[in-house]
Amino acid sequence: MQITILMGTRNGAAHLQEQLDSLARQNHRDWCLWVGDDGSSDGTREILAAFARSVPQEVRVLDGPCRGVAANFLTLLCHPELPEGPVAFCDQDDIWYQHRLGRALDHLARVGDRPALYCSRTEVGYDPDKPVGTSPLWQRPPSFRNALIQTVAGGNTMVMSPAAVALTRAAGIEPLPAFHDWWFYQILAGAGGEILYDRQPTLFYRQHHGNQLGRNRGLVARYARLGTIWQGRYHHWITRNLVALQRSQHLLTDENRAILQDFAALRRRKGVCVLTGWQKLGLHRQGRLETALMAGAAALGRV
């Protein structure tokens, strides 16, 4: 089965070649690569052109919308000429392990024709030869109640089944959500799709100053998340996501549509009643402490 790899690039010349080389080494070789380039001014385009000449697979480079990462990936996903079949999402500076595509497709095959989103853990660090750790191992199962306030995996690990691709394309691009990966988790969980969380890392996630959102664990990451809440950025992200979900609520299950409506109503309130509402709805992050802190922030109107 052919799988389409969607990659977003912007001035990625420093690490792009390593990522492209890892695509060429995939055990599953039936793929094509679509790249949305958001106005690179370094050697990104030249590297992509050379790679296209060196591999038998199709490589197509398109001009991105230059509106940020989410818009770039969603524009690629909703392109009218996108090939049929599953879709994998790819960042410009990671390194994929050889089994990545094959492992994802094996997981997706188990759910048949249902909409399904595969995602995995990653190894993280600055040097691919010396990973410093792995992304968090979540213990609670993926769900819409979790997706409303947290994503379980990065977009760089995500692979969609054909039915999931059709569903997210039906949701469209506008209004633009905060992050494409969080959006995929939300819309597919909300629509009753399967979220397949793989505990085995499938790629090396490179950490550097250019990461939009860095390593998602440890005290530093926790304090950074608290900072986004206090500064109002998290509230802004939630608002953008809610607007997008409300626009596509016809795609959600009846139960999740009701949860969405109740969550939106809770955000207009403050005080102890918000804590009660969160508990009743079962809104949660993967960690109990973070769930409690988030509920407290919601009571203060920060969520």
ZILINTA-V108418 format. One record per backbone hydrogen bond with DSSP energy under -1.0 kcal/mol. NH is the residue of the N-H (numbers start at 1). CO is the residue of the C=O. E is the energy in kcal/mol with one decimal. If there is no record, write none. Layout:
# ZILINTA-V108418
nh->NH co->CO e->E
nh->NH co->CO e->E
This chain:
# ZILINTA-V108418
nh->3 co->30 e->-1.8
nh->4 co->86 e->-2.3
nh->5 co->32 e->-3.2
nh->6 co->88 e->-3.2
nh->7 co->34 e->-2.7
nh->8 co->90 e->-1.2
nh->9 co->36 e->-2.4
nh->15 co->12 e->-1.3
nh->16 co->12 e->-1.9
nh->19 co->15 e->-1.4
nh->20 co->16 e->-2.6
nh->21 co->17 e->-2.6
nh->22 co->18 e->-1.6
nh->23 co->19 e->-1.5
nh->24 co->20 e->-2.1
nh->26 co->23 e->-1.6
nh->27 co->98 e->-2.3
nh->31 co->29 e->-1.7
nh->32 co->3 e->-1.8
nh->33 co->58 e->-2.8
nh->34 co->5 e->-3.2
nh->35 co->60 e->-3.1
nh->36 co->7 e->-2.7
nh->37 co->62 e->-2.8
nh->38 co->9 e->-3.0
nh->39 co->37 e->-1.5
nh->47 co->43 e->-2.3
nh->48 co->44 e->-2.3
nh->49 co->45 e->-2.4
nh->50 co->46 e->-2.3
nh->51 co->47 e->-2.1
nh->52 co->48 e->-2.4
nh->53 co->49 e->-1.4
nh->55 co->51 e->-1.0
nh->60 co->33 e->-3.1
nh->62 co->35 e->-3.5
nh->64 co->37 e->-3.0
nh->72 co->68 e->-1.9
nh->73 co->69 e->-2.4
nh->74 co->70 e->-2.6
nh->75 co->71 e->-2.1
nh->76 co->72 e->-1.9
nh->77 co->73 e->-2.7
nh->78 co->74 e->-2.1
nh->79 co->76 e->-1.4
nh->82 co->79 e->-1.9
nh->87 co->160 e->-1.6
nh->88 co->4 e->-2.6
nh->89 co->158 e->-2.2
nh->90 co->6 e->-2.8
nh->95 co->204 e->-1.8
nh->97 co->202 e->-2.2
nh->100 co->97 e->-2.2
nh->103 co->99 e->-3.1
nh->104 co->100 e->-2.2
nh->105 co->101 e->-2.5
nh->106 co->102 e->-2.0
nh->107 co->103 e->-2.0
nh->108 co->104 e->-2.4
nh->109 co->105 e->-2.0
nh->111 co->108 e->-1.5
nh->112 co->109 e->-1.0
nh->114 co->111 e->-1.4
nh->117 co->194 e->-3.0
nh->118 co->159 e->-3.1
nh->119 co->196 e->-2.6
nh->121 co->198 e->-1.3
nh->123 co->203 e->-2.4
nh->124 co->133 e->-2.7
nh->125 co->205 e->-1.4
nh->130 co->127 e->-2.2
nh->132 co->124 e->-2.5
nh->133 co->124 e->-1.1
nh->135 co->122 e->-2.5
nh->147 co->143 e->-2.5
nh->148 co->144 e->-1.9
nh->149 co->146 e->-1.4
nh->150 co->146 e->-1.2
nh->157 co->154 e->-1.9
nh->158 co->155 e->-1.3
nh->159 co->118 e->-2.1
nh->160 co->87 e->-3.3
nh->161 co->116 e->-2.4
nh->165 co->161 e->-2.4
nh->166 co->162 e->-2.2
nh->167 co->163 e->-1.9
nh->168 co->164 e->-2.5
nh->169 co->165 e->-2.2
nh->170 co->166 e->-1.8
nh->171 co->167 e->-1.3
nh->172 co->168 e->-1.1
nh->183 co->179 e->-2.1
nh->184 co->180 e->-2.3
nh->185 co->181 e->-2.1
nh->186 co->182 e->-2.4
nh->187 co->183 e->-3.1
nh->188 co->184 e->-2.0
nh->189 co->185 e->-2.1
nh->190 co->186 e->-2.8
nh->191 co->187 e->-1.4
nh->192 co->189 e->-1.4
nh->193 co->188 e->-3.0
nh->194 co->115 e->-2.6
nh->196 co->117 e->-2.8
nh->198 co->119 e->-3.0
nh->202 co->121 e->-1.6
nh->204 co->95 e->-3.1
nh->205 co->123 e->-3.8
nh->207 co->125 e->-3.2
nh->211 co->208 e->-1.9
nh->222 co->218 e->-2.1
nh->223 co->219 e->-2.8
nh->224 co->220 e->-2.2
nh->225 co->221 e->-2.2
nh->226 co->222 e->-2.1
nh->227 co->223 e->-2.0
nh->228 co->224 e->-1.9
nh->229 co->225 e->-1.6
nh->230 co->226 e->-2.5
nh->231 co->227 e->-2.5
nh->232 co->229 e->-1.0
nh->234 co->228 e->-2.1
nh->236 co->232 e->-1.8
nh->237 co->233 e->-2.4
nh->238 co->234 e->-2.7
nh->239 co->235 e->-2.2
nh->240 co->236 e->-2.3
nh->241 co->237 e->-2.5
nh->242 co->238 e->-2.8
nh->243 co->239 e->-2.4
nh->244 co->240 e->-2.0
nh->245 co->241 e->-2.8
nh->246 co->242 e->-3.0
nh->247 co->243 e->-1.8
nh->248 co->244 e->-1.2
nh->249 co->246 e->-1.0
nh->251 co->248 e->-2.3
nh->252 co->249 e->-1.3
nh->253 co->190 e->-2.3
nh->257 co->253 e->-2.3
nh->258 co->254 e->-1.8
nh->259 co->255 e->-2.0
nh->260 co->256 e->-2.4
nh->261 co->257 e->-2.1
nh->262 co->258 e->-2.3
nh->263 co->259 e->-2.6
nh->264 co->260 e->-2.5
nh->265 co->261 e->-1.9
nh->266 co->262 e->-2.2
nh->267 co->263 e->-1.6
nh->268 co->265 e->-1.3
nh->269 co->266 e->-2.0
nh->271 co->299 e->-2.5
nh->274 co->271 e->-1.4
nh->276 co->272 e->-1.9
nh->277 co->273 e->-2.2
nh->278 co->274 e->-2.6
nh->279 co->275 e->-2.1
nh->280 co->276 e->-2.4
nh->281 co->277 e->-2.4
nh->282 co->278 e->-1.5
nh->283 co->278 e->-1.6
nh->284 co->145 e->-1.1
nh->291 co->287 e->-2.0
nh->292 co->288 e->-2.4
nh->293 co->289 e->-2.6
nh->294 co->290 e->-2.5
nh->295 co->291 e->-2.4
nh->296 co->292 e->-2.2
nh->297 co->293 e->-2.2
nh->298 co->294 e->-2.4
nh->299 co->295 e->-2.0
nh->301 co->298 e->-1.6
nh->302 co->297 e->-2.8
